[in-house]
């Protein structure tokens, strides 16, 4: 499947029939269905009389150019493997010639030869077309767009410290076209029932249709750029052209010193979020470091699977065995060591797989229960839109938060890791051996609090009318009402640079922090809240259910879309009543069964990057929204900082408008509260350690060891309770 999809990206649209010398008939593909969509109005791009034609020299190939292929599992030092044709050429030609002779001879044998050759031609064409078909997850977004009001857009935004010209931006885009051919390809065969969609080169590709300039209205600051981004991501797609756009905002400025900005978007069929971000970062100075990091990860995994590592890389305590692991010096002992390491790796893998099966069953039961309790009474963050009858608003709003320091996030990790607040402060690197919390754990806990506050605000100001609103308000007091987060999960192998959808997803239900209580110290409340988020996310990470659904969708929605989600239920036609009255409402209901689509996007973490020599000040990435009323949220790390970006429906009401900006402002305030409590926990813990170290000997002389130990135990119990 992976190799077939790789071929689909590199192959063109020409279909060949094989090596028969006498063609029998001309094969024509099924009708290609193109959909022309009307875009939402944007500010008119600035005409540029000096705009060069859409032809610019492609950069020469470099050593790391891979042309959007999936690396195999071979090492660079492995000898090349000879190709294995399906049949020797002489046998194939001899069989072809014999059947052609039988066909010309006529009679019953000639009739059978004709049918056999026709069947062979059909099989060859079918296999060739199947190899070029995109994956089921890629095609899934086209199917959802056809059945719902879903707009599968991934977006990025750069602000730059300096001016960037349109010519420079086109030069940067030229690297994308050379590295990732999908930027010059369009989708074909959209809407076929038993064949998936294919990418083929666009014969009318014009860079001017995809890269343009625009000027913001004054004062051309952050609010004006956010409004432009909201309009940009709301535009519909023209499936007759390559599925991406990029706009250079020439007059943007802000307090950080930015002088221009770039916004870009890509259709989710073009790539998943990670693939799109990788391709976008390839334009910047970060591309060499990115390629090296991903290639290093692929090499690391390959060496572990094949036990081509020294024992100390498995565990530092095995370092004494390193000198015996060289086959050149220890002919008999070295193979035994590597065989033991190989057995250890696959034994651990088997145990992990079995443990994941158990967690998968547990996650399935939890998710089915929570889904049944919440899917029909979800409290959205945006303003009220009738859930199943009215049309979804077309307008979108966008906002991004200020950048917070990753050092502050690490401070929260140090303060709230371990069994109680502060227990990891004196651990090496601030990392607790038990109960260590990650950056994602901390950020998801903060985001859950922020979303909970926004939901409470909307409920107070906008009471839902009718029996449905009354029932929801009553059940909210007796049933759990967590915030549903739909979180994408990447299953992309290390070293895979391809623009494909190699992601699955799963639901996670997170509860906001409980209201402050005089009986519970703030540190203990935040510690419990973060570890509750950690438990939910850990269950998600180790479950195999998302991976199972990924491959099931790859098989059905990719090769035979008519089978997804059930046979013939998504087929258009006046006869298909089930599609209009059962399946489409059901799919819409599932896409509205949660409030937030949340993803984390790791970027260049250490330093800022440049684009055509101009420094990139900030960088944000945004996932698509899901159903009506949902929010798309991206958590992005860049240059030792972290921020969030929000996309939401722009509902024309006092309660509905401005939700993206309010969420970002609440995030900034709530995170500062986390950092303030974390600083106090770390400071208190260090003071207690200094007290123990400095006063211990003097107290032992005057009081006795037993009394001092009892006092320290009392301090520990108090700290655990606080």
ChimeraX attribute file (.defattr): number of C-alpha atoms within 10 A of each C-alpha:
attribute: neighborCount
match mode: 1-to-1
recipient: residues
	/A:1	11
	/A:2	12
	/A:3	12
	/A:4	17
	/A:5	19
	/A:6	22
	/A:7	19
	/A:8	22
	/A:9	26
	/A:10	18
	/A:11	16
	/A:12	15
	/A:13	15
	/A:14	8
	/A:15	15
	/A:16	12
	/A:17	17
	/A:18	11
	/A:19	11
	/A:20	14
	/A:21	10
	/A:22	9
	/A:23	10
	/A:24	12
	/A:25	9
	/A:26	6
	/A:27	12
	/A:28	7
	/A:29	9
	/A:30	9
	/A:31	11
	/A:32	13
	/A:33	14
	/A:34	15
	/A:35	12
	/A:36	12
	/A:37	12
	/A:38	10
	/A:39	13
	/A:40	14
	/A:41	10
	/A:42	14
	/A:43	13
	/A:44	10
	/A:45	14
	/A:46	12
	/A:47	10
	/A:48	10
	/A:49	6
	/A:50	8
	/A:51	11
	/A:52	13
	/A:53	9
	/A:54	11
	/A:55	9
	/A:56	12
	/A:57	7
	/A:58	11
	/A:59	12
	/A:60	9
	/A:61	12
	/A:62	8
	/A:63	6
	/A:64	12
	/A:65	15
	/A:66	16
	/A:67	18
	/A:68	21
	/A:69	20
	/A:70	19
	/A:71	17
	/A:72	12
	/A:73	11
	/A:74	12
	/A:75	12
	/A:76	8
	/A:77	6
	/A:78	7
	/A:79	8
	/A:80	9
	/A:81	7
	/A:82	6
	/A:83	6
	/A:84	7
	/A:85	7
	/A:86	7
	/A:87	9
	/A:88	9
	/A:89	11
	/A:90	9
	/A:91	10
	/A:92	14
	/A:93	15
	/A:94	11
	/A:95	12
	/A:96	17
	/A:97	15
	/A:98	12
	/A:99	19
	/A:100	18
	/A:101	13
	/A:102	17
	/A:103	20
	/A:104	13
	/A:105	13
	/A:106	13
	/A:107	11
	/A:108	11
	/A:109	13
	/A:110	17
	/A:111	15
	/A:112	15
	/A:113	22
	/A:114	19
	/A:115	12
	/A:116	14
	/A:117	18
	/A:118	14
	/A:119	12
	/A:120	14
	/A:121	19
	/A:122	14
	/A:123	13
	/A:124	16
	/A:125	18
	/A:126	13
	/A:127	12
	/A:128	19
	/A:129	22
	/A:130	21
	/A:131	21
	/A:132	23
	/A:133	26
	/A:134	29
	/A:135	29
	/A:136	26
	/A:137	27
	/A:138	27
	/A:139	27
	/A:140	23
	/A:141	20
	/A:142	20
	/A:143	19
	/A:144	18
	/A:145	12
	/A:146	15
	/A:147	19
	/A:148	17
	/A:149	16
	/A:150	20
	/A:151	22
	/A:152	20
	/A:153	26
	/A:154	26
	/A:155	25
	/A:156	20
	/A:157	21
	/A:158	21
	/A:159	23
	/A:160	24
	/A:161	19
	/A:162	16
	/A:163	16
	/A:164	20
	/A:165	13
	/A:166	20
	/A:167	13
	/A:168	13
	/A:169	19
	/A:170	20
	/A:171	17
	/A:172	17
	/A:173	19
	/A:174	20
	/A:175	19
	/A:176	20
	/A:177	17
	/A:178	19
	/A:179	23
	/A:180	23
	/A:181	17
	/A:182	27
	/A:183	26
	/A:184	22
	/A:185	24
	/A:186	20
	/A:187	23
	/A:188	21
	/A:189	18
	/A:190	19
	/A:191	22
	/A:192	17
	/A:193	18
	/A:194	13
	/A:195	21
	/A:196	27
	/A:197	28
	/A:198	27
	/A:199	24
	/A:200	22
	/A:201	21
	/A:202	18
	/A:203	10
	/A:204	10
	/A:205	16
	/A:206	15
	/A:207	19
	/A:208	13
	/A:209	13
	/A:210	17
	/A:211	18
	/A:212	21
	/A:213	18
	/A:214	19
	/A:215	17
	/A:216	17
	/A:217	12
	/A:218	9
	/A:219	12
	/A:220	17
	/A:221	16
	/A:222	15
	/A:223	15
	/A:224	15
	/A:225	23
	/A:226	19
	/A:227	15
	/A:228	21
	/A:229	24
	/A:230	22
	/A:231	20
	/A:232	27
	/A:233	25
	/A:234	22
	/A:235	19
	/A:236	16
	/A:237	22
	/A:238	16
	/A:239	18
	/A:240	17
	/A:241	22
	/A:242	25
	/A:243	23
	/A:244	22
	/A:245	20
	/A:246	22
	/A:247	21
	/A:248	22
	/A:249	27
	/A:250	20
	/A:251	18
	/A:252	26
	/A:253	22
	/A:254	14
	/A:255	7
	/A:256	11
	/A:257	13
	/A:258	21
	/A:259	17
	/A:260	23
	/A:261	25
	/A:262	21
	/A:263	22
	/A:264	21
	/A:265	22
	/A:266	24
	/A:267	24
	/A:268	27
	/A:269	24
	/A:270	27
	/A:271	24
	/A:272	26
	/A:273	29
	/A:274	25
	/A:275	22
	/A:276	25
	/A:277	22
	/A:278	20
	/A:279	23
	/A:280	18
	/A:281	21
	/A:282	22
	/A:283	19
	/A:284	19
	/A:285	18
	/A:286	18
	/A:287	18
	/A:288	12
	/A:289	12
	/A:290	18
	/A:291	18
	/A:292	13
	/A:293	14
	/A:294	16
	/A:295	17
	/A:296	14
	/A:297	15
	/A:298	19
	/A:299	18
	/A:300	14
	/A:301	15
	/A:302	18
	/A:303	13
	/A:304	17
	/A:305	16
	/A:306	14
	/A:307	20
	/A:308	15
	/A:309	18
	/A:310	21
	/A:311	22
	/A:312	13
	/A:313	12
	/A:314	15
	/A:315	9
	/A:316	9
	/A:317	10
	/A:318	12
	/A:319	14
	/A:320	11
	/A:321	14
	/A:322	15
	/A:323	13
	/A:324	20
	/A:325	22
	/A:326	16
	/A:327	14
	/A:328	9
	/A:329	11
	/A:330	12
	/A:331	12
	/A:332	12
	/A:333	14
	/A:334	19
	/A:335	15
	/A:336	13
	/A:337	20
	/A:338	20
	/A:339	15
	/A:340	13
	/A:341	21
	/A:342	18
	/A:343	14
	/A:344	14
	/A:345	16
	/A:346	14
	/A:347	12
	/A:348	12
	/A:349	12
	/A:350	12
	/A:351	11
	/A:352	13
	/A:353	15
	/A:354	12
	/A:355	14
	/A:356	18
	/A:357	16
	/A:358	14
	/A:359	20
	/A:360	19
	/A:361	14
	/A:362	13
	/A:363	21
	/A:364	13
	/A:365	12
	/A:366	14
	/A:367	16
	/A:368	10
	/A:369	11
	/A:370	18
	/A:371	18
	/A:372	12
	/A:373	15
	/A:374	20
	/A:375	16
	/A:376	16
	/A:377	19
	/A:378	18
	/A:379	27
	/A:380	24
	/A:381	28
	/A:382	25
	/A:383	24
	/A:384	19
	/A:385	17
	/A:386	12
	/A:387	15
	/A:388	13
	/A:389	8
	/A:390	9
	/A:391	11
	/A:392	19
	/A:393	15
	/A:394	14
	/A:395	17
	/A:396	21
	/A:397	24
	/A:398	27
	/A:399	25
	/A:400	24
	/A:401	21
	/A:402	15
	/A:403	17
	/A:404	17
	/A:405	16
	/A:406	18
	/A:407	12
	/A:408	18
	/A:409	22
	/A:410	19
	/A:411	20
	/A:412	30
	/A:413	25
	/A:414	28
	/A:415	30
	/A:416	33
	/A:417	25
	/A:418	23
	/A:419	17
	/A:420	19
	/A:421	26
	/A:422	29
	/A:423	24
	/A:424	25
	/A:425	24
	/A:426	15
	/A:427	13
	/A:428	9
	/A:429	9
	/A:430	19
	/A:431	21
	/A:432	21
	/A:433	12
	/A:434	11
	/A:435	17
	/A:436	18
	/A:437	24
	/A:438	18
	/A:439	12
	/A:440	17
	/A:441	21
	/A:442	24
	/A:443	22
	/A:444	21
	/A:445	23
	/A:446	26
	/A:447	24
	/A:448	24
	/A:449	23
	/A:450	23
	/A:451	21
	/A:452	20
	/A:453	17
	/A:454	18
	/A:455	18
	/A:456	13
	/A:457	13
	/A:458	20
	/A:459	17
	/A:460	9
	/A:461	10
	/A:462	14
	/A:463	12
	/A:464	16
	/A:465	8
	/A:466	8
	/A:467	9
	/A:468	11
	/A:469	13
	/A:470	13
	/A:471	12
	/A:472	16
	/A:473	15
	/A:474	10
	/A:475	14
	/A:476	14
	/A:477	9
	/A:478	8
	/A:479	11
	/A:480	12
	/A:481	20
	/A:482	19
	/A:483	25
	/A:484	25
	/A:485	24
	/A:486	21
	/A:487	19
	/A:488	19
	/A:489	18
	/A:490	17
	/A:491	14
	/A:492	16
	/A:493	14
	/A:494	17
	/A:495	20
	/A:496	21
	/A:497	26
	/A:498	26
	/A:499	26
	/A:500	27
	/A:501	27
	/A:502	23
	/A:503	20
	/A:504	21
	/A:505	19
	/A:506	17
	/A:507	22
	/A:508	21
	/A:509	21
	/A:510	24
	/A:511	18
	/A:512	21
	/A:513	19
	/A:514	10
	/A:515	6
	/A:516	10
	/A:517	9
	/A:518	6
	/A:519	8
	/A:520	12
	/A:521	13
	/A:522	18
	/A:523	24
	/A:524	19
	/A:525	17
	/A:526	23
	/A:527	23
	/A:528	17
	/A:529	23
	/A:530	27
	/A:531	21
	/A:532	17
	/A:533	24
	/A:534	22
	/A:535	15
	/A:536	16
	/A:537	19
	/A:538	13
	/A:539	16
	/A:540	21
	/A:541	14
	/A:542	18
	/A:543	22
	/A:544	19
	/A:545	19
	/A:546	22
	/A:547	17
	/A:548	12
	/A:549	14
	/A:550	18
	/A:551	16
	/A:552	16
	/A:553	23
	/A:554	23
	/A:555	18
	/A:556	23
	/A:557	27
	/A:558	26
	/A:559	23
	/A:560	18
	/A:561	28
	/A:562	21
	/A:563	19
	/A:564	21
	/A:565	16
	/A:566	11
	/A:567	12
	/A:568	15
	/A:569	18
	/A:570	23
	/A:571	20
	/A:572	15
	/A:573	9
	/A:574	8
	/A:575	9
	/A:576	13
	/A:577	12
	/A:578	14
	/A:579	19
	/A:580	18
	/A:581	10
	/A:582	11
	/A:583	17
	/A:584	18
	/A:585	17
	/A:586	14
	/A:587	16
	/A:588	20
	/A:589	17
	/A:590	15
	/A:591	21
	/A:592	23
	/A:593	26
	/A:594	29
	/A:595	27
	/A:596	27
	/A:597	24
	/A:598	23
	/A:599	25
	/A:600	22
	/A:601	18
	/A:602	14
	/A:603	23
	/A:604	19
	/A:605	15
	/A:606	11
	/A:607	11
	/A:608	17
	/A:609	22
	/A:610	16
	/A:611	19
	/A:612	16
	/A:613	12
	/A:614	15
	/A:615	19
	/A:616	22
	/A:617	19
	/A:618	23
	/A:619	24
	/A:620	24
	/A:621	31
	/A:622	29
	/A:623	27
	/A:624	26
	/A:625	25
	/A:626	25
	/A:627	25
	/A:628	28
	/A:629	28
	/A:630	24
	/A:631	25
	/A:632	25
	/A:633	28
	/A:634	21
	/A:635	24
	/A:636	22
	/A:637	25
	/A:638	23
	/A:639	19
	/A:640	16
	/A:641	21
	/A:642	25
	/A:643	24
	/A:644	28
	/A:645	24
	/A:646	29
	/A:647	28
	/A:648	30
	/A:649	30
	/A:650	22
	/A:651	22
	/A:652	13
	/A:653	11
	/A:654	11
	/A:655	17
	/A:656	20
	/A:657	18
	/A:658	20
	/A:659	26
	/A:660	27
	/A:661	21
	/A:662	15
	/A:663	22
	/A:664	21
	/A:665	16
	/A:666	19
	/A:667	23
	/A:668	18
	/A:669	12
	/A:670	16
	/A:671	21
	/A:672	14
	/A:673	13
	/A:674	22
	/A:675	17
	/A:676	15
	/A:677	18
	/A:678	27
	/A:679	16
	/A:680	14
	/A:681	25
	/A:682	22
	/A:683	14
	/A:684	14
	/A:685	20
	/A:686	15
	/A:687	11
	/A:688	15
	/A:689	12
	/A:690	12
	/A:691	11
	/A:692	14
	/A:693	10
	/A:694	11
	/A:695	10
	/A:696	14
	/A:697	13
	/A:698	10
	/A:699	14
	/A:700	14
	/A:701	9
	/A:702	9
	/A:703	10
	/A:704	12
	/A:705	13
	/A:706	9
	/A:707	11
	/A:708	17
	/A:709	13
	/A:710	11
	/A:711	11
	/A:712	13
	/A:713	11
	/A:714	12
	/A:715	13
	/A:716	15
	/A:717	11
	/A:718	10
	/A:719	18
	/A:720	15
	/A:721	14
	/A:722	16
